[in-house]
Amino acid sequence: MRGLIVALVLLLGAPCARAAADRAVWMWEKESYALLESRAAAKDAIAFFKARGINTLYLYADSFQGRNLLTQKPRLYRRLIRRLRGEGIRTYALLGSAYLNTEEYVLPPRHPDALAMMKRVLDYNAREKAKDRFDGVNLDIEPHILDQWKDRKHALLQEFLSMSRKLMDLKKAYGLELAIGPAVPFWLDGITLEWEGRVKPVSEHAADVYDYLALMDYRDRAGGRDGIIAHAASELKYAGSIGRKVIIGVETGKNEIQKVSFYHLAKADMERELALAEAAFASEPAFGGFVIHHYRTYRNWLESQNPKN
């Protein structure tokens, strides 16, 4: 087994190597709108995706600076999704935004806003041809960002799950085939909660509700008790037992807590650690690949090491 891991590390560290596992990347408001409105920006980004083995884009699909291109200019999404699909790249609608303070959507009075946000994506998919539809949705609504978190942690998590159930019931009502899942921190498996008559870790409740989880497994090494592999173990085991997928998220942006991101390391270091994690996850049926946070910081980080990458 160790020989296999070493071989994978060497292979993935090569300049033209491609990861065997799927890779996705989060793309936030400004960059997403740029791709939608500029063919040149889309061409440049697609070349980057293909060079880095990225086959899924989490493309922002909500309001930004007073505009909502999904409702006002849906042809731009149609054109870009079709172009990406032609290059073998799937497109997930990324919902949730610091700009819109969507962490507040977990609060019951804001659940209608969360439903309206999801409905816009479902309406788009319902009216478009198959080749122009989103393949899925990634939801980034994080209750732990709220100021109330310290005093109302359990209540906020119950409200998050309640919102989640409503969103998935809405999808069911539309009868559409697209995967919907949230970005969740790895430490939710350490919080036990009673919800819908069952007591279990919040991560398991979330896996029960959604189609997949994007696990924010933000560490700069694969091994050890505080590494990527250990922090994903329980989520992968449970998701596998109920037929769900877990996408392993990693960070490339600067962070004051060094271990949270690969920012302070080189690209070869990240590839080595992801290869180790991939080898460890190979036998897990729930393992669905990696997602990198996020497009702009990832590119800047790579270009700071080598302008050609």
C-alpha positions as CSV (number, residue, x, y, z in Angstrom):
1,M,0.0,0.0,0.0
2,R,2.8,2.4,0.9
3,G,4.3,1.8,-2.6
4,L,1.0,2.7,-4.2
5,I,0.8,5.9,-2.2
6,V,4.3,7.0,-3.2
7,A,3.6,6.2,-6.8
8,L,0.5,8.4,-6.7
9,V,2.4,11.2,-5.1
10,L,5.1,11.1,-7.7
11,L,2.6,11.0,-10.5
12,L,0.5,13.8,-9.3
13,G,3.5,16.0,-8.6
14,A,4.5,15.8,-12.3
15,P,4.0,19.0,-14.3
16,C,1.4,17.6,-16.6
17,A,-0.2,15.2,-14.2
18,R,-4.0,14.9,-13.6
19,A,-5.6,13.8,-10.5
20,A,-7.7,10.6,-10.8
21,A,-10.4,12.0,-8.5
22,D,-12.8,14.6,-9.7
23,R,-11.9,18.2,-8.9
24,A,-14.1,21.1,-8.5
25,V,-13.5,24.8,-7.7
26,W,-15.6,27.4,-6.0
27,M,-16.0,30.6,-8.0
28,W,-17.5,33.7,-6.2
29,E,-19.5,36.7,-7.4
30,K,-17.0,38.9,-9.2
31,E,-15.2,36.2,-11.1
32,S,-18.4,34.3,-12.0
33,Y,-20.0,37.4,-13.4
34,A,-16.9,38.1,-15.4
35,L,-17.0,34.6,-17.0
36,L,-20.7,35.1,-17.9
37,E,-20.2,38.5,-19.5
38,S,-16.8,38.0,-21.2
39,R,-16.0,35.3,-23.7
40,A,-12.3,36.0,-23.3
41,A,-12.5,35.6,-19.5
42,A,-14.4,32.3,-20.0
43,K,-11.8,31.1,-22.5
44,D,-9.0,31.9,-20.1
45,A,-10.7,30.2,-17.1
46,I,-11.5,27.1,-19.1
47,A,-7.9,26.7,-20.2
48,F,-7.0,27.0,-16.5
49,F,-9.5,24.4,-15.5
50,K,-8.3,21.9,-18.0
51,A,-4.6,22.5,-17.1
52,R,-5.4,21.8,-13.5
53,G,-7.7,18.8,-13.9
54,I,-10.8,20.7,-12.8
55,N,-14.0,19.1,-14.1
56,T,-16.7,20.8,-12.0
57,L,-17.3,24.6,-11.5
58,Y,-19.3,25.9,-8.6
59,L,-20.5,29.0,-10.4
60,Y,-22.2,31.8,-8.4
61,A,-25.8,32.1,-9.4
62,D,-27.5,34.9,-7.4
63,S,-27.5,38.7,-7.1
64,F,-24.4,40.8,-7.0
65,Q,-24.1,44.6,-6.9
66,G,-27.8,45.1,-7.7
67,R,-28.0,42.7,-10.6
68,N,-29.1,39.1,-10.9
69,L,-27.9,37.7,-14.2
70,L,-29.7,34.4,-13.7
71,T,-33.1,36.2,-13.9
72,Q,-32.2,39.2,-16.0
73,K,-29.9,37.6,-18.6
74,P,-30.3,33.8,-18.4
75,R,-28.9,33.5,-21.9
76,L,-25.5,34.2,-20.3
77,Y,-25.7,31.2,-18.0
78,R,-27.1,29.2,-20.9
79,R,-24.2,30.1,-23.1
80,L,-21.5,29.5,-20.5
81,I,-23.0,26.2,-19.2
82,R,-23.2,24.9,-22.8
83,R,-19.6,26.0,-23.4
84,L,-18.3,24.3,-20.2
85,R,-20.2,21.1,-20.9
86,G,-18.6,21.0,-24.4
87,E,-15.2,21.0,-22.6
88,G,-16.2,18.2,-20.2
89,I,-16.8,20.5,-17.2
90,R,-20.0,20.3,-15.1
91,T,-21.6,23.4,-13.7
92,Y,-23.1,23.7,-10.2
93,A,-25.1,26.8,-9.2
94,L,-23.3,28.3,-6.2
95,L,-25.8,29.9,-3.8
96,G,-24.8,31.9,-0.7
97,S,-22.9,35.1,-0.5
98,A,-21.1,37.4,1.9
99,Y,-22.4,40.2,-0.2
100,L,-26.0,39.2,0.6
101,N,-25.3,38.1,4.2
102,T,-27.0,34.8,3.4
103,E,-25.8,33.3,6.7
104,E,-29.0,35.0,8.0
105,Y,-31.1,32.7,5.8
106,V,-30.9,30.0,8.5
107,L,-33.1,32.3,10.7
108,P,-36.8,31.3,10.3
109,P,-37.9,34.8,9.1
110,R,-35.4,34.5,6.3
111,H,-36.3,31.0,5.1
112,P,-38.5,32.5,2.4
113,D,-35.4,34.2,1.0
114,A,-33.5,30.9,1.0
115,L,-36.4,29.3,-0.8
116,A,-36.7,32.1,-3.4
117,M,-32.9,31.8,-4.0
118,M,-33.3,28.1,-4.7
119,K,-36.5,28.6,-6.7
120,R,-34.7,30.8,-9.2
121,V,-32.2,28.1,-10.0
122,L,-35.0,25.4,-10.2
123,D,-37.0,27.7,-12.5
124,Y,-34.0,28.2,-14.7
125,N,-33.4,24.4,-15.0
126,A,-37.1,23.7,-15.5
127,R,-37.3,25.8,-18.6
128,E,-34.0,25.1,-20.2
129,K,-32.8,22.3,-22.5
130,A,-30.8,19.5,-20.8
131,K,-27.5,20.8,-22.3
132,D,-28.0,24.2,-20.8
133,R,-29.0,23.2,-17.2
134,F,-27.0,23.3,-14.0
135,D,-25.8,19.8,-13.0
136,G,-26.3,20.6,-9.4
137,V,-26.3,23.2,-6.6
138,N,-23.8,24.0,-3.9
139,L,-25.2,25.9,-1.0
140,D,-22.9,28.0,1.2
141,I,-25.0,29.2,4.1
142,E,-22.9,28.9,7.3
143,P,-24.7,29.6,10.6
144,H,-21.5,29.7,12.6
145,I,-20.7,33.1,11.0
146,L,-23.6,34.7,12.8
147,D,-22.9,36.7,16.0
148,Q,-25.6,34.6,17.7
149,W,-23.5,31.4,17.3
150,K,-21.9,31.5,20.7
151,D,-25.2,31.6,22.6
152,R,-27.5,29.9,20.2
153,K,-25.4,27.3,18.5
154,H,-27.8,24.4,18.8
155,A,-30.8,26.4,17.9
156,L,-29.1,27.8,14.8
157,L,-28.1,24.4,13.7
158,Q,-31.7,23.2,14.1
159,E,-32.9,26.2,12.0
160,F,-30.2,25.4,9.4
161,L,-31.6,21.8,9.1
162,S,-35.2,23.0,9.0
163,M,-34.2,25.4,6.2
164,S,-32.4,22.5,4.5
165,R,-35.5,20.3,4.6
166,K,-37.6,23.1,3.0
167,L,-35.1,23.5,0.2
168,M,-35.0,19.8,-0.6
169,D,-38.8,19.6,-0.4
170,L,-38.9,22.4,-3.0
171,K,-36.6,20.4,-5.2
172,K,-38.8,17.3,-4.8
173,A,-41.8,19.4,-5.8
174,Y,-40.2,20.4,-9.0
175,G,-39.2,16.8,-9.8
176,L,-35.9,17.8,-11.2
177,E,-32.7,15.7,-11.3
178,L,-29.9,17.8,-9.9
179,A,-27.6,17.2,-7.0
180,I,-28.0,19.7,-4.1
181,G,-25.6,19.8,-1.2
182,P,-24.1,22.3,1.3
183,A,-20.6,23.3,2.2
184,V,-20.2,22.3,5.9
185,P,-17.3,22.4,8.3
186,F,-15.6,19.1,9.2
187,W,-16.3,19.7,12.9
188,L,-20.0,19.3,12.7
189,D,-19.5,15.7,13.4
190,G,-18.6,16.7,16.9
191,I,-21.9,18.4,17.6
192,T,-24.8,16.1,18.5
193,L,-28.3,17.3,18.0
194,E,-31.9,16.1,18.4
195,W,-33.8,16.9,15.2
196,E,-36.9,15.2,13.7
197,G,-36.9,12.8,16.6
198,R,-33.4,11.5,16.1
199,V,-30.2,12.2,18.1
200,K,-27.1,12.1,16.0
201,P,-24.2,14.3,14.8
202,V,-25.2,17.4,12.8
203,S,-23.1,16.1,9.9
204,E,-25.3,13.0,9.7
205,H,-28.5,15.0,9.9
206,A,-27.2,17.1,6.9
207,A,-26.2,14.0,5.0
208,D,-29.7,12.5,5.5
209,V,-31.3,15.7,4.1
210,Y,-29.0,16.5,1.1
211,D,-27.7,14.6,-1.9
212,Y,-24.1,15.3,-1.0
213,L,-21.8,17.3,1.3
214,A,-19.0,19.5,0.4
215,L,-16.8,19.1,3.5
216,M,-14.7,22.1,4.3
217,D,-11.8,20.0,5.4
218,Y,-9.4,22.9,5.6
219,R,-6.0,21.5,6.6
220,D,-2.6,21.6,5.0
221,R,-1.7,18.0,5.4
222,A,-3.4,14.6,4.8
223,G,-2.2,12.6,7.7
224,G,-2.3,12.8,11.5
225,R,-5.0,13.4,14.0
226,D,-5.5,16.9,12.7
227,G,-5.3,16.1,9.1
228,I,-7.6,15.9,6.0
229,I,-8.0,12.1,6.3
230,A,-8.9,12.0,9.9
231,H,-11.4,14.9,9.8
232,A,-13.3,13.3,6.9
233,A,-13.4,9.8,8.2
234,S,-16.8,9.8,10.0
235,E,-18.5,11.8,7.2
236,L,-17.3,9.4,4.5
237,K,-18.3,6.4,6.5
238,Y,-21.8,7.6,7.3
239,A,-22.4,9.0,3.8
240,G,-21.4,5.7,2.3
241,S,-23.8,3.8,4.4
242,I,-26.8,5.9,3.1
243,G,-25.6,6.3,-0.5
244,R,-24.5,9.9,-0.4
245,K,-21.3,11.5,-1.6
246,V,-18.7,13.7,0.2
247,I,-16.6,16.2,-1.7
248,I,-13.4,17.1,0.2
249,G,-12.8,20.9,0.3
250,V,-9.4,22.4,0.7
251,E,-8.2,26.0,1.1
252,T,-5.6,28.0,-0.8
253,G,-6.2,31.5,0.5
254,K,-4.1,33.2,3.1
255,N,-5.2,32.5,6.6
256,E,-3.9,33.7,10.0
257,I,-4.1,30.0,11.2
258,Q,-1.4,28.5,9.0
259,K,-2.6,24.9,9.1
260,V,-6.0,25.8,7.6
261,S,-4.6,26.5,4.1
262,F,-2.0,25.4,1.6
263,Y,-1.2,29.1,1.0
264,H,2.2,28.9,2.9
265,L,3.2,25.8,0.9
266,A,4.0,25.1,-2.7
267,K,1.7,23.5,-5.3
268,A,3.7,20.3,-5.2
269,D,3.0,20.1,-1.4
270,M,-0.7,20.3,-2.0
271,E,-0.6,17.7,-4.8
272,R,1.3,15.3,-2.5
273,E,-1.1,15.7,0.3
274,L,-4.2,15.3,-1.9
275,A,-2.6,12.2,-3.4
276,L,-2.2,10.8,0.0
277,A,-5.8,11.6,0.9
278,E,-7.1,10.2,-2.3
279,A,-5.2,6.9,-1.8
280,A,-6.7,6.7,1.8
281,F,-10.2,7.4,0.5
282,A,-10.0,5.1,-2.5
283,S,-12.0,2.4,-0.8
284,E,-14.7,4.8,0.5
285,P,-17.8,4.6,-1.8
286,A,-18.8,8.1,-0.6
287,F,-15.6,9.8,-1.8
288,G,-16.5,12.2,-4.6
289,G,-13.3,14.0,-5.2
290,F,-12.0,17.4,-4.1
291,V,-13.2,21.0,-4.3
292,I,-10.7,23.9,-4.0
293,H,-11.4,27.3,-2.4
294,H,-11.4,29.3,-4.4
295,Y,-10.8,30.2,-8.1
296,R,-9.1,33.6,-7.6
297,T,-7.0,32.7,-4.6
298,Y,-6.0,29.4,-6.2
299,R,-4.9,31.1,-9.4
300,N,-3.0,33.8,-7.5
301,W,-1.3,31.2,-5.3
302,L,-0.2,29.2,-8.3
303,E,0.9,32.2,-10.3
304,S,3.0,33.5,-7.4
305,Q,5.0,30.3,-7.7
306,N,5.2,30.0,-11.5
307,P,3.5,32.6,-13.7
308,K,2.8,29.8,-16.3
309,N,0.6,27.9,-13.9
